[in-house]
Amino acid sequence: MATEIRELTIDDYDEIIRLWQDAGLEYKPEGRDRREMMAAEMARPFCVFLGLFENDRMIGLGIANWDGRRGWINRVAIDPDLRGKKLAGTIIKACEDFLYEQGAVVICALIHEVNAPSMACFENNGYRCEGEIKYFTKRNSPLD
């Protein structure tokens, strides 16, 4: 399977949402995943949305953010019909490359506890679960 990774733009918005839906990832179309919010995020120099393509079809994606201290990999999704082919590892590696270029020393991923396949994927790519850490959020609205 010949694939390529490319940086996504807001023109890819509909395909991003399609892939998240196909992959079963929750998204917030009225909150942080609104087109204008994602366009602003894509414009930041320390954030990249990466798409994995087979021919012209997006079959995977991930988001890499560097906060100046840690690198974060978010929203990795693979077309459900193509899972099990180590494609998520390709996305993770591309996100890592971007984050290392930014200066990241530690790279993290947040994964819902019920998402065992994602946890296994990250473990298979050299990550370990820091089980003693709890994730706290403060949101501006219930839509975010």
Secondary structure, DSSP 8 states (H G I E B T S, - for coil): ---EEEE--GGGHHHHHHHHHHHT----TTTTTSHHHHHHHHHSTTEEEEEEEETTEEEEEEEEEE-SSEEEEEEEEE-GGGTTSSHHHHHHHHHHHHHHHHT-SEEEE---TT-HHHHHHHHHTT----TT-------SSTT-
